[in-house]
Amino acid sequence: MLPGLFQPMVCIVLQGAKEVTIGDRLLRYDPASYFIASMELPASGRVVEASAEQPYISVGLGLDWQGLAALLSEMPVAPDTQAAAFGVSPVTPELLDPFLRLMRLLDTPRDIPVLAPLMEREILYRLLQGPQGNVLRQVALASGRLSQIRQAIACIRQRFDQPLRIEDLAGLARMSAASFHRHFKEATAMSPLQYQKTLRLQEARRLLIADYDATRAGFAVGYESASQFSREYARLFGAPPARDAIRLRDEAAAGAEIANAA
């Protein structure tokens, strides 16, 4: 699986299928379903259905929080129930239609400035009416519980290489430490410290590919123990840092050779 940081977005698969792992949850989506992430989430994903004849094809749309907030001002107030900040739900014809019309605008670029915002607004409206609507409400509204969690996530991302105190993050989210920990894990499928550790290890992997040695990469992302860094890195990526870096560089070189030959 390829690790990365998911940005707030909705993804519809047109052909093939994909699996993503977020925290302790594994999700699969295909042409009958859509995936949505309402906040920044470290995750790993892989395509599980694709071939040369039928490659994996998907389309994603970043979530416009201002657009969602504007729509919510015109819709009835819904209860603020606890929920995860990501999920997979069935695709409906009402949701798929504006996506297809949005993509068709690529054939008429002059229409994009006028028509694309209308179709994006329709997509957001359909999402708010669907199973993930409550999650989007919580993030789009400043008073929503997930919006408060997202503020803490922004702090973790900015300071992922520094020690963090749960009490400080809870204060930022305007919650007690126990409530914050519970709601954070419900939203992200991981604890705040697991979230931070995943960010650290993903950044360390990027540094290793950029030719850092393992010890230097570990210290750069906040680890004080080289052995702990190596152990946690291998647990997440399946191999110790140095060995994983060699494999990744070899794969990148092989891909470059294929591209040059083509």
PALO-539441 format. One record per residue: x, y negated, z negated of N, C-alpha, C in turn; residue in one letter. Coordinates in steps of 0.02 Angstrom, whole numbers, padded with zeros to 5 digits, always signed. Layout:
N
XYZXYZXYZA
...
This chain:
262
+00042+00059+00000+00000+00000+00000+00044-00063+00000M
+00022-00114+00036+00060-00177+00039+00032-00225-00014L
+00075-00249-00059+00052-00296-00111+00048-00367-00084P
+00006-00407-00116+00000-00477-00097-00046-00512-00145G
-00053-00576-00135-00098-00617-00176-00158-00636-00134L
-00216-00609-00151-00277-00626-00115-00299-00696-00133F
-00314-00737-00083-00343-00802-00094-00420-00795-00094Q
-00456-00844-00123-00529-00840-00120-00554-00835-00048P
-00588-00781-00031-00609-00770+00038-00660-00714+00042M
-00692-00710+00100-00736-00654+00115-00710-00622+00179V
-00710-00557+00181-00682-00520+00238-00734-00470+00263C
-00746-00472+00329-00791-00425+00362-00750-00382+00410I
-00758-00317+00407-00723-00271+00451-00766-00258+00513V
-00737-00266+00571-00772-00253+00633-00757-00183+00659L
-00699-00156+00640-00679-00090+00663-00627-00061+00616Q
-00635+00002+00596-00588+00034+00551-00610+00028+00479G
-00564+00038+00432-00580+00034+00361-00516+00017+00322A
-00525-00012+00263-00468-00033+00222-00484-00018+00149K
-00430-00005+00111-00436+00003+00039-00392-00049+00004E
-00417-00076-00051-00377-00122-00091-00380-00100-00164V
-00324-00110-00198-00321-00095-00270-00309-00161-00306T
-00353-00177-00353-00348-00236-00394-00352-00213-00467I
-00297-00223-00504-00296-00197-00572-00306-00122-00572G
-00357-00098-00607-00370-00027-00610-00428-00005-00565D
-00446-00049-00518-00503-00033-00474-00481-00024-00402R
-00508+00027-00370-00496+00041-00299-00561+00029-00261L
-00557-00013-00209-00616-00029-00168-00602-00012-00095L
-00654+00009-00061-00649+00024+00011-00703-00015+00047R
-00685-00043+00104-00736-00077+00144-00724-00063+00218Y
-00780-00065+00255-00781-00046+00326-00835-00087+00361D
-00854-00071+00423-00904-00113+00457-00972-00117+00422P
-00985-00072+00375-01049-00074+00341-01047-00117+00277A
-00988-00144+00260-00981-00181+00198-00934-00239+00206S
-00935-00285+00158-00888-00341+00158-00854-00345+00091Y
-00793-00372+00092-00755-00382+00030-00753-00456+00015F
-00758-00473-00049-00755-00543-00068-00711-00550-00131I
-00668-00600-00130-00628-00619-00189-00643-00692-00204A
-00663-00706-00264-00683-00774-00281-00629-00812-00319S
-00571-00781-00330-00514-00816-00359-00450-00781-00337M
-00393-00811-00352-00329-00784-00331-00314-00721-00370E
-00303-00665-00333-00295-00600-00366-00235-00563-00336L
-00187-00541-00378-00135-00497-00352-00165-00429-00337P
-00151-00403-00278-00182-00341-00257-00137-00304-00209A
-00154-00241-00195-00120-00202-00144-00173-00175-00097S
-00157-00174-00032-00205-00151+00017-00174-00108+00070G
-00214-00066+00101-00190-00026+00157-00248-00009+00203R
-00234-00006+00267-00283+00015+00317-00288+00091+00315V
-00349+00118+00308-00357+00190+00302-00392+00221+00362V
-00419+00179+00406-00448+00204+00468-00428+00159+00525E
-00388+00185+00571-00366+00147+00630-00328+00195+00676A
-00327+00178+00740-00290+00217+00789-00270+00171+00846S
-00229+00196+00892-00209+00155+00949-00269+00138+00992A
-00316+00186+00996-00376+00174+01037-00426+00129+01001E
-00430+00135+00935-00477+00095+00895-00439+00063+00837Q
-00402+00008+00849-00364-00024+00795-00409-00056+00743P
-00379-00068+00686-00415-00102+00632-00426-00175+00652Y
-00487-00198+00648-00504-00268+00664-00548-00296+00609I
-00528-00353+00583-00569-00385+00531-00566-00461+00540S
-00611-00495+00508-00612-00568+00510-00624-00593+00439V
-00585-00643+00420-00591-00670+00352-00607-00745+00354G
-00640-00768+00302-00657-00839+00297-00642-00861+00226L
-00599-00913+00220-00585-00941+00155-00646-00975+00126G
-00653-00969+00060-00712-00997+00027-00703-01072+00015L
-00752-01110+00035-00753-01183+00028-00792-01200-00035D
-00755-01217-00089-00789-01229-00153-00832-01292-00152W
-00811-01343-00115-00852-01403-00110-00918-01387-00074Q
-00912-01347-00021-00972-01327+00015-01018-01285-00027G
-00990-01240-00068-01031-01199-00112-01066-01242-00165L
-01028-01289-00194-01057-01333-00245-01114-01374-00216A
-01105-01397-00154-01158-01436-00122-01221-01394-00111A
-01211-01332-00091-01268-01287-00081-01304-01273-00147L
-01264-01263-00200-01294-01246-00264-01337-01303-00291L
-01321-01364-00272-01361-01421-00295-01430-01420-00264S
-01438-01381-00210-01502-01377-00176-01539-01311-00190E
-01509-01268-00233-01538-01203-00246-01559-01197-00319M
-01605-01151-00336-01626-01142-00405-01567-01121-00449P
-01569-01140-00513-01517-01121-00561-01525-01047-00577V
-01469-01010-00578-01470-00938-00594-01434-00928-00660A
-01450-00873-00697-01417-00859-00760-01343-00844-00750P
-01301-00862-00800-01229-00853-00797-01212-00785-00829D
-01217-00731-00791-01204-00665-00816-01131-00646-00804T
-01106-00598-00843-01036-00577-00837-01027-00535-00774Q
-00972-00546-00738-00961-00509-00676-00887-00511-00657A
-00867-00464-00613-00799-00465-00587-00793-00519-00534A
-00732-00544-00524-00721-00598-00475-00708-00571-00405A
-00723-00508-00394-00714-00478-00328-00763-00419-00322F
-00773-00397-00261-00818-00340-00251-00829-00325-00178G
-00864-00269-00167-00883-00247-00100-00959-00239-00100V
-00991-00266-00049-01063-00263-00043-01083-00247+00029S
-01144-00222+00039-01167-00205+00107-01172-00267+00151P
-01152-00260+00213-01161-00313+00262-01233-00311+00287V
-01265-00370+00289-01333-00375+00315-01331-00409+00383T
-01382-00399+00426-01385-00434+00490-01383-00510+00481P
-01415-00534+00426-01417-00607+00414-01348-00635+00400E
-01303-00595+00369-01235-00618+00356-01191-00608+00417L
-01199-00554+00452-01156-00539+00510-01168-00587+00568L
-01231-00608+00577-01247-00650+00635-01208-00716+00636D
-01205-00755+00581-01166-00817+00585-01091-00805+00592P
-01066-00749+00566-00996-00732+00577-00982-00723+00652F
-01026-00685+00685-01016-00673+00757-01022-00737+00797L
-01070-00779+00779-01078-00843+00815-01017-00888+00803R
-00990-00885+00743-00929-00924+00728-00871-00901+00771L
-00862-00836+00779-00808-00811+00819-00818-00827+00894M
-00879-00828+00916-00892-00844+00987-00873-00916+01004R
-00868-00958+00953-00848-01027+00966-00777-01032+00994L
-00738-00979+00984-00670-00979+01012-00671-00985+01088L
-00727-00965+01118-00734-00970+01191-00752-01041+01213D
-00775-01081+01167-00794-01150+01183-00765-01197+01130T
-00700-01208+01132-00666-01247+01079-00696-01316+01067P
-00725-01347+01118-00752-01414+01108-00812-01414+01061R
-00844-01356+01053-00902-01352+01009-00883-01341+00935D
-00820-01322+00923-00800-01302+00855-00809-01358+00804I
-00787-01420+00817-00794-01472+00765-00866-01484+00743P
-00913-01475+00788-00983-01490+00772-01018-01429+00743V
-01009-01371+00775-01049-01312+00757-01018-01268+00703L
-00951-01265+00699-00920-01221+00650-00941-01237+00578A
-00942-01301+00557-00964-01316+00488-01034-01292+00473P
-01078-01294+00523-01147-01271+00512-01149-01196+00501L
-01109-01159+00540-01108-01086+00533-01074-01065+00468M
-01021-01101+00448-00989-01086+00385-01037-01098+00327E
-01076-01152+00331-01126-01166+00279-01178-01109+00276R
-01198-01084+00335-01247-01029+00336-01217-00966+00304E
-01153-00953+00317-01120-00895+00287-01119-00901+00211I
-01101-00960+00187-01099-00971+00114-01169-00963+00084L
-01218-00987+00119-01287-00981+00095-01307-00907+00089Y
-01290-00867+00140-01306-00796+00138-01269-00761+00082R
-01206-00780+00070-01168-00750+00015-01199-00767-00052L
-01222-00829-00060-01254-00849-00123-01319-00811-00134L
-01352-00791-00081-01414-00754-00088-01402-00679-00098Q
-01340-00656-00086-01325-00585-00089-01303-00562-00158G
-01278-00499-00162-01258-00470-00227-01201-00507-00261P
-01160-00543-00223-01103-00579-00252-01119-00652-00267Q
-01182-00671-00259-01202-00740-00268-01188-00767-00338G
-01200-00726-00389-01189-00750-00458-01115-00764-00471N
-01071-00722-00442-00999-00732-00451-00979-00799-00420V
-01003-00813-00359-00985-00875-00326-01012-00936-00365L
-01071-00929-00394-01099-00984-00434-01053-01000-00493R
-01029-00947-00527-00988-00957-00586-00923-00993-00570Q
-00895-00978-00512-00831-01008-00494-00841-01079-00466V
-00894-01088-00428-00905-01153-00395-00925-01207-00445A
-00960-01188-00499-00983-01237-00548-00932-01244-00603L
-00914-01305-00620-00863-01318-00671-00881-01286-00738A
-00946-01280-00752-00968-01252-00816-00971-01176-00815S
-00959-01145-00758-00963-01072-00752-00906-01038-00788G
-00919-00978-00814-00868-00941-00851-00808-00924-00806R
-00821-00903-00745-00766-00886-00700-00727-00948-00678L
-00759-01005-00676-00722-01066-00661-00671-01080-00717S
-00691-01066-00779-00645-01076-00835-00588-01026-00832Q
-00603-00964-00813-00551-00913-00806-00503-00934-00750I
-00530-00962-00697-00488-00982-00640-00438-01037-00660R
-00458-01080-00706-00411-01131-00730-00352-01098-00766Q
-00366-01046-00805-00312-01010-00839-00267-00975-00788A
-00297-00947-00735-00259-00913-00684-00211-00962-00649I
-00235-01023-00637-00192-01073-00606-00131-01087-00650A
-00141-01088-00715-00085-01098-00762-00037-01039-00759C
-00063-00978-00758-00019-00919-00754+00021-00920-00690I
-00010-00938-00635+00026-00939-00571+00082-00991-00570R
+00069-01048-00601+00119-01101-00602+00178-01084-00648Q
+00164-01043-00700+00215-01029-00750+00226-00954-00759R
+00220-00916-00704+00223-00843-00709+00291-00819-00735F
+00344-00859-00727+00411-00838-00748+00427-00862-00819D
+00377-00888-00854+00388-00914-00922+00343-00876-00971Q
+00363-00872-01035+00320-00840-01085+00253-00877-01091P
+00200-00839-01097+00133-00869-01103+00100-00843-01166L
+00063-00887-01199+00026-00868-01259-00048-00864-01242R
-00079-00809-01261-00150-00800-01248-00191-00856-01278I
-00170-00879-01337-00207-00933-01370-00207-00997-01328E
-00151-01012-01295-00147-01071-01252-00193-01064-01191D
-00192-01004-01160-00235-00992-01102-00309-00995-01123L
-00324-00966-01180-00393-00967-01204-00417-01038-01217A
-00373-01080-01244-00391-01150-01255-00404-01186-01190G
-00364-01170-01139-00374-01200-01073-00442-01181-01045L
-00462-01118-01057-00527-01093-01033-00584-01110-01080A
-00569-01143-01136-00619-01162-01185-00656-01101-01213R
-00616-01051-01232-00643-00990-01262-00600-00969-01321M
-00627-00925-01362-00586-00895-01414-00539-00845-01380S
-00485-00827-01414-00436-00781-01385-00469-00714-01366A
-00511-00688-01411-00543-00623-01398-00591-00628-01339A
-00631-00682-01337-00678-00691-01282-00642-00700-01216S
-00588-00740-01218-00550-00752-01157-00521-00687-01130F
-00491-00647-01173-00461-00584-01151-00513-00539-01119H
-00572-00535-01151-00626-00492-01126-00651-00516-01058R
-00663-00581-01051-00690-00607-00989-00638-00606-00933H
-00575-00617-00951-00521-00615-00901-00517-00545-00870F
-00518-00494-00913-00512-00426-00887-00574-00406-00848K
-00632-00429-00869-00693-00415-00831-00689-00446-00762E
-00660-00506-00757-00657-00541-00693-00604-00514-00647A
-00546-00493-00674-00489-00476-00631-00469-00403-00633T
-00500-00363-00677-00483-00293-00686-00413-00283-00714A
-00386-00335-00746-00321-00330-00780-00319-00381-00836M
-00275-00368-00884-00267-00416-00938-00227-00476-00914S
-00227-00532-00951-00186-00589-00930-00112-00571-00923P
-00085-00530-00968-00015-00512-00964-00002-00466-00904L
-00049-00421-00889-00042-00379-00829-00043-00422-00766Q
-00086-00472-00766-00090-00517-00708-00023-00552-00699Y
+00004-00578-00753+00069-00612-00749+00124-00565-00726Q
+00124-00504-00753+00176-00455-00735+00172-00438-00661K
+00112-00430-00635+00105-00414-00564+00131-00471-00520T
+00115-00533-00540+00142-00590-00503+00219-00590-00505L
+00247-00576-00563+00320-00575-00569+00351-00522-00523R
+00322-00463-00523+00351-00408-00484+00343-00420-00409L
+00287-00450-00389+00278-00465-00318+00329-00518-00295Q
+00341-00568-00337+00391-00619-00320+00461-00588-00319E
+00475-00544-00367+00540-00511-00367+00550-00471-00304A
+00499-00438-00281+00505-00400-00218+00521-00445-00160R
+00489-00504-00158+00504-00551-00105+00576-00574-00108R
+00602-00585-00168+00672-00606-00176+00720-00551-00155L
+00702-00489-00171+00745-00433-00151+00750-00427-00075L
+00695-00437-00041+00695-00435+00032+00739-00492+00059I
+00740-00549+00022+00780-00606+00042+00854-00598+00022A
+00873-00537+00000+00943-00520-00013+00967-00537-00084D
+00921-00546-00131+00942-00550-00201+00961-00480-00225Y
+01007-00474-00273+01018-00408-00303+00965-00399-00358D
+00958-00337-00382+00903-00321-00427+00906-00361-00492A
+00966-00366-00521+00973-00401-00585+00955-00475-00577T
+00980-00505-00524+00966-00576-00513+00892-00588-00501R
+00860-00544-00463+00788-00551-00449+00747-00545-00513A
+00765-00497-00556+00729-00487-00618+00733-00548-00663G
+00793-00575-00671+00802-00635-00713+00766-00695-00683F
+00764-00699-00616+00733-00757-00583+00658-00760-00596A
+00626-00703-00606+00553-00703-00616+00534-00698-00690V
+00584-00702-00735+00567-00706-00805+00584-00647-00848G
+00611-00593-00820+00630-00535-00861+00695-00549-00897Y
+00699-00528-00960+00761-00534-00999+00799-00469-01003E
+00766-00414-00983+00797-00348-00985+00797-00318-00915S
+00856-00302-00889+00862-00272-00823+00829-00204-00821A
+00836-00165-00875+00807-00098-00876+00731-00100-00877S
+00703-00148-00915+00630-00155-00915+00605-00176-00846Q
+00640-00223-00814+00621-00245-00747+00622-00186-00699F
+00676-00146-00700+00681-00089-00654+00625-00039-00666S
+00610-00026-00730+00558+00022-00748+00489-00001-00724R
+00473-00064-00738+00406-00088-00719+00401-00097-00643E
+00455-00115-00610+00455-00121-00537+00441-00053-00506Y
+00476-00002-00529+00466+00066-00501+00395+00091-00513A
+00367+00073-00571+00299+00095-00586+00249+00064-00537R
+00260+00001-00518+00213-00033-00472+00225-00014-00399L
+00288-00011-00378+00304-00002-00307+00327+00068-00288F
+00336+00112-00338+00352+00181-00322+00426+00196-00313G
+00470+00147-00322+00542+00157-00315+00578+00102-00353A
+00640+00115-00378+00679+00063-00412+00692+00005-00365P
+00706-00055-00391+00714-00115-00350+00764-00108-00293P
+00824-00084-00307+00876-00081-00256+00856-00035-00199A
+00829+00024-00216+00809+00073-00164+00750+00046-00124R
+00703+00014-00158+00645-00013-00122+00667-00069-00075D
+00714-00110-00096+00737-00166-00054+00771-00140+00009A
+00812-00086+00003+00844-00057+00061+00792-00032+00111I
+00741+00003+00085+00689+00029+00129+00652-00028+00165R
+00635-00080+00129+00598-00136+00158+00640-00171+00212L
+00704-00180+00198+00747-00212+00248+00755-00169+00310R
+00762-00103+00300+00767-00058+00357+00704-00060+00399D
+00645-00061+00366+00582-00065+00402+00577-00130+00441E
+00599-00185+00410+00596-00249+00445+00642-00250+00505A
+00702-00220+00498+00749-00218+00554+00722-00175+00610A
+00691-00118+00593+00663-00075+00644+00606-00110+00680A
+00565-00147+00643+00511-00183+00675+00536-00236+00722G
+00591-00270+00703+00621-00321+00746+00648-00291+00810A
+00678-00232+00804+00706-00198+00864+00650-00179+00912E
+00594-00155+00886+00537-00137+00928+00510-00198+00963I
+00504-00254+00925+00478-00316+00954+00524-00342+01009A
+00590-00338+00998+00637-00362+01049+00636-00318+01110N
+00627-00253+01100+00624-00207+01158+00562-00219+01200A
+00508-00237+01166+00445-00250+01203+00451-00315+01242A
